[in-house]
Amino acid sequence: MSVWNPRVVVVGVDGSPESIRAANTAAGLAKATGAKLIITTVVRPPEGWWGVVGSPPPATALGDALADAQKEVLDTTVNALDLSGVDYDTDEEIGDPASQLIAVCENHDADVLVIGKHGGGLLKRVVLGSVAHHLVHEAPCPVLLVP
C-alpha cells in the first residue's frame, strides 16, 4: 500500500475569509508532511479600470495598484497563519486566476492545490466559485476545496 506524501502544496489566496481558511488547511498539510508551501495570489486586471471617459492612466499606475493589492493579500494571509516549521514562498501573479494557478502548479510540480470553495476580496481576485470549478476540472494535480 502506498502512502501519499505531498512534497509541494500550492494554495490560492485572495484575502477573503474563505481563502484564509484554505491557506490554514494548506499550511497544516505542509507542516504535517514536510512539504514546501507556495502561497499564491492572482490579480485579474480590471477591465476599463480608468472609467469610460478620459485617457488611461500610465501603465505604471496599474502595475503599482496591482502590486499593492497583491502585497496586502499576501501579508494578511501570512500574518494569519502559523508557519513555524513550514518551508514556504509567496507568489504573485497577474492574469486569469484559474490559468495562473494551473501554471504555478505546473511550474512547481505541485502535488496538491488547495483553494477556497468561494471567495471574493478586493478586485475579485482568486478563488471565485467559477475559478474553483475550472480548477477542479483542469488542474494538473489533485485539488482540495476548503469550505
N, C-alpha and C positions, 0 to 999 in steps of 0.2 A: 504494500500500500504506500502510495506516495503522499507526502505532506506538502501542502502549498506553503512556500516561504517567499513572499514578495521581496524583491531587492530594491525596487523603485516604486514609490507611491506618489502619484500626481493628484493634487486637489485643486479644483477650480473655485475661486472665491470672488465675490462682488461686494462684500461689506454687509450684506443682509444677514439677519439672524440665522436664516437657513444655511447660508454658506459658512458662517462661523461654526455651526453645529457640524457641518460636513468636514471642515478643517480640523475640528476637535477629534472627530472619528478617525480622520486620516493620520493625525499626529499620534493617536493611541495605537493605531495599527503599525505605524512606522516604529514607534518605541518598542512595541511587543515583539516585533520581528527583526529589529535592527536594520530596517530598510531606510534608504535615502528618501526624504520627503521633498517634493518640489511644490511649493505654494505658488499658484499661478493666477494672475488676474488678466482679463482680456477686456479692453475697452473698444467698443464699436464707435467709430467717429460718427457723431450725429449728423444726419443729412440736413443741409441748409441751416447749420447752426448759427449762421450770422444773420438769419432772417430773410425776408422776402425783398426788402428794399436796401439799396446800398451796395457797396463793393465788399467783397470778402475781406476779412482781416488777414494780416500777414500769416504765412504758413507757420511761423514760429509761435504765433498766439495759440493756434490749435494744438500744436505739439506740446507747448507748456501746460495748457489746460489738461490734456490727456495725461501727461506725466504726473501732474499734481494729483489727479484723481487716482491714478494707479498707486502712487506712494501712500496716499491716505488709506486706501483699501488694504494694502499690504501691511502698513504699520498697525492699523486697527486689528487685523487678523493675527499678526504675530504677537501683539500685546495681549490678546485674549487667550492665547494658548500656553500650555505648559510644554515647552520644547526642550526642557532639560534632558540631556542624554540623547537628543534626536539630531542626526545629521540632516540639515535642511538648507535649501536655497530658495530664493524667491525669483519669480519670473514674471516679466511684464510684457504683454503682447498687445498689439493693436490690430483690429480687424473683426472678422466674423467669429464670434465666440466658439461655436462648435468646430469650425475648421482649424482655428488656432489651437484649441485644446487637443484635437487629434494630432496636429503637428508636434506639439510639445510631448505627447505620449510617444510618438514615433521617434523623435529626436533623443529622448531619454531612455528608450526601450522600456517603457513603463510596464509594470506587472499588473497595476490596477489604477483606475481613475475614480476618484471619489468626488461626487458633486451633490449639491442640494437638489431636492426634487423640484423646488420652485425657488425663485429669487427675485431680484429687482435691484434696488440700490440706485445710486446716482447714475445717470446716463444709461440706465437699464443694461448694466454690464453683463457679466457672465451668469450662468446658472438659471436662465429662464426656463419655464416649463417646456417650451418648444426646443430649446437647446438640449435639455436633458433627454427629451425624446429622440432627437437626432443622434446624440452621443451613444445612447443605448444601442442603436442600430448600426452605427458607423465606426465606433472607437476600435482601435487595434488591440485592445486588452479588455478584460472584464471591467464593468462599471458598477460601482457601489453607489446606489441612490440613498441619500440620507433624508428622512422626512423633516 
